[in-house]
Amino acid sequence: MSKPVRAKKHLGQHFLHDENIAEKISNTLTLQGYKNVLEIGPGMGVLTKYLIKKDIEIIALDLDTDSITYLIENYPEKNLQILEADFLKTELTDLFGDEPFAITGNFPYNISTQIVFKALENRAQIPEFTGMFQKEVAQRICEKEGSKTYGILSVLTQAFYDAEYLFTVKPGVFNPPPKVDSGVLRLRRKEDFSLPCNEKLFYKVVKTGFQQRRKTLRNSLKTLNLSDKLKEDSIFGKRPEQLSVSQFISLTQKIENDAVSTHN
């Protein structure tokens, strides 16, 4: 057995050492509609060892050479492929071709939201996404309208996935312990995961709205050059956190129609 890997601060590493929690996370995957799983940031394989017992094909992806060496020496399983790569720079079709795959992992906290955004971009291939985040990030992803923590990440994720906060994990089960609690969530892709509006505009409306979240949408969306007639719509008197995902979609449709009618 190779010697344990030391956690590296610059990679945001905190190694989970609680077997029960690792097994619990491995069981957050429903394994419905796919047989491939990508594990991001496997470290020393605490979660990997439970994933490889399942009837699935796994790719474990890590940036850390020491972790990769450790995994190769300790996990020779046939259904596991170990890759040294940066998920954020990886072309996802290089992993499982065009086949669907789920993502799971104890995600490095410093890039966890970027991992979610990349998964959303590739949602056609990703029916399910589970794993551990900093607790407040996991809660924000799953939060509903009307809450102070509801924001860009909540709306964009929930436009395409049903988000479920599963359980909280205390710092003591990691080495080194992080300064915050962690949270495990599950995202399951909606049956219809295309938007009935212009997706680029939807992203822009959500991001622009929340950049000045204390203002009403009438003020925060000024830069979109809306017609005066459209701005009279009562939805513009609301603040962004008051709008559900479906209301953001209908707002985007109104802005699209407004642009068409104004230019005719």
BELBEL-V199091 format. One record per residue. N is the residue number from 1. RES is the residue in one small letter. SS is DSSP state (~ for helix, > for strand, _ for the rest). PSI is psi as a letter, one per 20 degrees, with the letter a starting at -180 (none if undefined). D_FIRST is the distance of its C-alpha to the first C-alpha in whole Angstrom. Layout:
n:N res:RES ss:SS psi:PSI d_first:D_FIRST
n:N res:RES ss:SS psi:PSI d_first:D_FIRST
This chain:
n:1 res:m ss:_ psi:p d_first:0
n:2 res:s ss:_ psi:r d_first:4
n:3 res:k ss:_ psi:q d_first:7
n:4 res:p ss:_ psi:q d_first:9
n:5 res:v ss:_ psi:p d_first:12
n:6 res:r ss:_ psi:p d_first:15
n:7 res:a ss:_ psi:p d_first:18
n:8 res:k ss:_ psi:p d_first:21
n:9 res:k ss:~ psi:g d_first:24
n:10 res:h ss:~ psi:i d_first:26
n:11 res:l ss:~ psi:j d_first:24
n:12 res:g ss:_ psi:k d_first:25
n:13 res:q ss:_ psi:p d_first:21
n:14 res:h ss:_ psi:o d_first:21
n:15 res:f ss:> psi:p d_first:18
n:16 res:l ss:> psi:p d_first:19
n:17 res:h ss:_ psi:j d_first:17
n:18 res:d ss:_ psi:o d_first:20
n:19 res:e ss:~ psi:h d_first:19
n:20 res:n ss:~ psi:g d_first:22
n:21 res:i ss:~ psi:h d_first:23
n:22 res:a ss:~ psi:g d_first:20
n:23 res:e ss:~ psi:h d_first:22
n:24 res:k ss:~ psi:g d_first:25
n:25 res:i ss:~ psi:g d_first:25
n:26 res:s ss:~ psi:h d_first:23
n:27 res:n ss:_ psi:j d_first:27
n:28 res:t ss:_ psi:i d_first:29
n:29 res:l ss:_ psi:p d_first:29
n:30 res:t ss:_ psi:h d_first:32
n:31 res:l ss:_ psi:k d_first:31
n:32 res:q ss:_ psi:p d_first:35
n:33 res:g ss:_ psi:j d_first:36
n:34 res:y ss:_ psi:r d_first:33
n:35 res:k ss:_ psi:j d_first:30
n:36 res:n ss:> psi:q d_first:27
n:37 res:v ss:> psi:p d_first:25
n:38 res:l ss:> psi:p d_first:24
n:39 res:e ss:> psi:p d_first:22
n:40 res:i ss:> psi:p d_first:22
n:41 res:g ss:_ psi:l d_first:20
n:42 res:p ss:_ psi:i d_first:17
n:43 res:g ss:_ psi:c d_first:15
n:44 res:m ss:_ psi:j d_first:12
n:45 res:g ss:_ psi:k d_first:13
n:46 res:v ss:_ psi:h d_first:15
n:47 res:l ss:_ psi:h d_first:18
n:48 res:t ss:~ psi:g d_first:16
n:49 res:k ss:~ psi:h d_first:15
n:50 res:y ss:~ psi:h d_first:18
n:51 res:l ss:~ psi:h d_first:20
n:52 res:i ss:_ psi:i d_first:18
n:53 res:k ss:_ psi:i d_first:20
n:54 res:k ss:_ psi:r d_first:23
n:55 res:d ss:_ psi:m d_first:25
n:56 res:i ss:_ psi:r d_first:25
n:57 res:e ss:> psi:p d_first:24
n:58 res:i ss:> psi:p d_first:22
n:59 res:i ss:> psi:p d_first:21
n:60 res:a ss:> psi:p d_first:19
n:61 res:l ss:> psi:p d_first:20
n:62 res:d ss:> psi:q d_first:19
n:63 res:l ss:_ psi:i d_first:21
n:64 res:d ss:_ psi:o d_first:18
n:65 res:t ss:~ psi:g d_first:16
n:66 res:d ss:~ psi:g d_first:13
n:67 res:s ss:~ psi:g d_first:13
n:68 res:i ss:~ psi:g d_first:14
n:69 res:t ss:~ psi:g d_first:11
n:70 res:y ss:~ psi:g d_first:8
n:71 res:l ss:~ psi:g d_first:10
n:72 res:i ss:~ psi:h d_first:11
n:73 res:e ss:~ psi:h d_first:7
n:74 res:n ss:~ psi:i d_first:7
n:75 res:y ss:_ psi:n d_first:10
n:76 res:p ss:_ psi:j d_first:12
n:77 res:e ss:_ psi:q d_first:15
n:78 res:k ss:_ psi:h d_first:19
n:79 res:n ss:_ psi:j d_first:20
n:80 res:l ss:> psi:p d_first:18
n:81 res:q ss:> psi:p d_first:19
n:82 res:i ss:> psi:p d_first:17
n:83 res:l ss:> psi:p d_first:19
n:84 res:e ss:> psi:o d_first:20
n:85 res:a ss:_ psi:r d_first:23
n:86 res:d ss:_ psi:o d_first:26
n:87 res:f ss:~ psi:g d_first:27
n:88 res:l ss:~ psi:i d_first:30
n:89 res:k ss:~ psi:j d_first:31
n:90 res:t ss:_ psi:p d_first:30
n:91 res:e ss:_ psi:o d_first:32
n:92 res:l ss:_ psi:h d_first:31
n:93 res:t ss:~ psi:i d_first:33
n:94 res:d ss:~ psi:i d_first:30
n:95 res:l ss:~ psi:f d_first:28
n:96 res:f ss:~ psi:k d_first:30
n:97 res:g ss:_ psi:c d_first:33
n:98 res:d ss:_ psi:j d_first:36
n:99 res:e ss:_ psi:q d_first:34
n:100 res:p ss:_ psi:q d_first:34
n:101 res:f ss:_ psi:q d_first:30
n:102 res:a ss:> psi:q d_first:30
n:103 res:i ss:> psi:p d_first:28
n:104 res:t ss:> psi:r d_first:25
n:105 res:g ss:_ psi:r d_first:23
n:106 res:n ss:> psi:n d_first:23
n:107 res:f ss:_ psi:q d_first:25
n:108 res:p ss:_ psi:p d_first:25
n:109 res:y ss:~ psi:h d_first:28
n:110 res:n ss:~ psi:i d_first:30
n:111 res:i ss:~ psi:j d_first:30
n:112 res:s ss:~ psi:h d_first:30
n:113 res:t ss:~ psi:h d_first:34
n:114 res:q ss:~ psi:h d_first:34
n:115 res:i ss:~ psi:g d_first:31
n:116 res:v ss:~ psi:g d_first:34
n:117 res:f ss:~ psi:h d_first:37
n:118 res:k ss:~ psi:h d_first:35
n:119 res:a ss:~ psi:h d_first:34
n:120 res:l ss:~ psi:g d_first:38
n:121 res:e ss:~ psi:h d_first:39
n:122 res:n ss:_ psi:k d_first:37
n:123 res:r ss:~ psi:h d_first:38
n:124 res:a ss:~ psi:h d_first:39
n:125 res:q ss:~ psi:i d_first:36
n:126 res:i ss:_ psi:n d_first:34
n:127 res:p ss:_ psi:h d_first:36
n:128 res:e ss:> psi:q d_first:33
n:129 res:f ss:> psi:p d_first:31
n:130 res:t ss:> psi:r d_first:29
n:131 res:g ss:> psi:a d_first:27
n:132 res:m ss:> psi:p d_first:27
n:133 res:f ss:> psi:r d_first:29
n:134 res:q ss:> psi:p d_first:31
n:135 res:k ss:~ psi:g d_first:33
n:136 res:e ss:~ psi:h d_first:36
n:137 res:v ss:~ psi:g d_first:35
n:138 res:a ss:~ psi:g d_first:35
n:139 res:q ss:~ psi:g d_first:38
n:140 res:r ss:~ psi:g d_first:40
n:141 res:i ss:~ psi:h d_first:39
n:142 res:c ss:~ psi:i d_first:40
n:143 res:e ss:_ psi:q d_first:43
n:144 res:k ss:_ psi:r d_first:46
n:145 res:e ss:_ psi:q d_first:50
n:146 res:g ss:_ psi:i d_first:51
n:147 res:s ss:_ psi:q d_first:49
n:148 res:k ss:_ psi:h d_first:48
n:149 res:t ss:_ psi:i d_first:44
n:150 res:y ss:_ psi:p d_first:45
n:151 res:g ss:_ psi:b d_first:45
n:152 res:i ss:~ psi:g d_first:45
n:153 res:l ss:~ psi:h d_first:41
n:154 res:s ss:~ psi:g d_first:42
n:155 res:v ss:~ psi:g d_first:45
n:156 res:l ss:~ psi:h d_first:43
n:157 res:t ss:~ psi:g d_first:41
n:158 res:q ss:~ psi:i d_first:43
n:159 res:a ss:~ psi:h d_first:45
n:160 res:f ss:~ psi:h d_first:43
n:161 res:y ss:> psi:q d_first:40
n:162 res:d ss:> psi:p d_first:41
n:163 res:a ss:> psi:p d_first:39
n:164 res:e ss:> psi:p d_first:38
n:165 res:y ss:> psi:p d_first:36
n:166 res:l ss:> psi:g d_first:34
n:167 res:f ss:> psi:r d_first:32
n:168 res:t ss:> psi:q d_first:32
n:169 res:v ss:> psi:p d_first:28
n:170 res:k ss:_ psi:q d_first:29
n:171 res:p ss:~ psi:h d_first:27
n:172 res:g ss:~ psi:i d_first:25
n:173 res:v ss:~ psi:j d_first:23
n:174 res:f ss:> psi:q d_first:21
n:175 res:n ss:> psi:o d_first:19
n:176 res:p ss:_ psi:q d_first:22
n:177 res:p ss:_ psi:p d_first:24
n:178 res:p ss:_ psi:r d_first:27
n:179 res:k ss:_ psi:i d_first:31
n:180 res:v ss:_ psi:r d_first:32
n:181 res:d ss:_ psi:q d_first:31
n:182 res:s ss:> psi:r d_first:30
n:183 res:g ss:> psi:q d_first:31
n:184 res:v ss:> psi:p d_first:30
n:185 res:l ss:> psi:r d_first:32
n:186 res:r ss:> psi:p d_first:33
n:187 res:l ss:> psi:p d_first:35
n:188 res:r ss:> psi:p d_first:37
n:189 res:r ss:> psi:p d_first:39
n:190 res:k ss:_ psi:q d_first:43
n:191 res:e ss:_ psi:g d_first:45
n:192 res:d ss:_ psi:o d_first:47
n:193 res:f ss:_ psi:k d_first:45
n:194 res:s ss:_ psi:q d_first:47
n:195 res:l ss:_ psi:q d_first:50
n:196 res:p ss:_ psi:k d_first:54
n:197 res:c ss:_ psi:r d_first:54
n:198 res:n ss:_ psi:o d_first:53
n:199 res:e ss:~ psi:g d_first:49
n:200 res:k ss:~ psi:g d_first:50
n:201 res:l ss:~ psi:h d_first:53
n:202 res:f ss:~ psi:g d_first:51
n:203 res:y ss:~ psi:g d_first:48
n:204 res:k ss:~ psi:g d_first:51
n:205 res:v ss:~ psi:g d_first:53
n:206 res:v ss:~ psi:g d_first:50
n:207 res:k ss:~ psi:g d_first:48
n:208 res:t ss:~ psi:g d_first:52
n:209 res:g ss:~ psi:g d_first:53
n:210 res:f ss:~ psi:i d_first:50
n:211 res:q ss:~ psi:h d_first:50
n:212 res:q ss:_ psi:m d_first:53
n:213 res:r ss:_ psi:i d_first:52
n:214 res:r ss:_ psi:i d_first:55
n:215 res:k ss:_ psi:q d_first:58
n:216 res:t ss:> psi:r d_first:59
n:217 res:l ss:~ psi:h d_first:59
n:218 res:r ss:~ psi:h d_first:62
n:219 res:n ss:~ psi:g d_first:61
n:220 res:s ss:~ psi:h d_first:58
n:221 res:l ss:_ psi:j d_first:58
n:222 res:k ss:~ psi:h d_first:61
n:223 res:t ss:~ psi:i d_first:59
n:224 res:l ss:~ psi:j d_first:59
n:225 res:n ss:_ psi:l d_first:63
n:226 res:l ss:_ psi:q d_first:64
n:227 res:s ss:_ psi:q d_first:68
n:228 res:d ss:~ psi:h d_first:70
n:229 res:k ss:~ psi:g d_first:70
n:230 res:l ss:~ psi:h d_first:67
n:231 res:k ss:~ psi:i d_first:66
n:232 res:e ss:_ psi:i d_first:69
n:233 res:d ss:_ psi:p d_first:66
n:234 res:s ss:~ psi:h d_first:65
n:235 res:i ss:~ psi:h d_first:62
n:236 res:f ss:~ psi:i d_first:62
n:237 res:g ss:~ psi:i d_first:63
n:238 res:k ss:_ psi:r d_first:60
n:239 res:r ss:> psi:q d_first:56
n:240 res:p ss:~ psi:h d_first:53
n:241 res:e ss:~ psi:i d_first:51
n:242 res:q ss:~ psi:i d_first:54
n:243 res:l ss:_ psi:p d_first:54
n:244 res:s ss:_ psi:r d_first:52
n:245 res:v ss:~ psi:g d_first:50
n:246 res:s ss:~ psi:h d_first:52
n:247 res:q ss:~ psi:h d_first:55
n:248 res:f ss:~ psi:h d_first:53
n:249 res:i ss:~ psi:g d_first:53
n:250 res:s ss:~ psi:h d_first:57
n:251 res:l ss:~ psi:g d_first:58
n:252 res:t ss:~ psi:g d_first:56
n:253 res:q ss:~ psi:g d_first:58
n:254 res:k ss:~ psi:g d_first:61
n:255 res:i ss:~ psi:h d_first:60
n:256 res:e ss:~ psi:g d_first:60
n:257 res:n ss:~ psi:h d_first:63
n:258 res:d ss:~ psi:g d_first:65
n:259 res:a ss:~ psi:g d_first:64
n:260 res:v ss:~ psi:g d_first:66
n:261 res:s ss:~ psi:h d_first:69
n:262 res:t ss:~ psi:h d_first:69
n:263 res:h ss:~ psi:i d_first:69
n:264 res:n ss:_ psi:none d_first:71
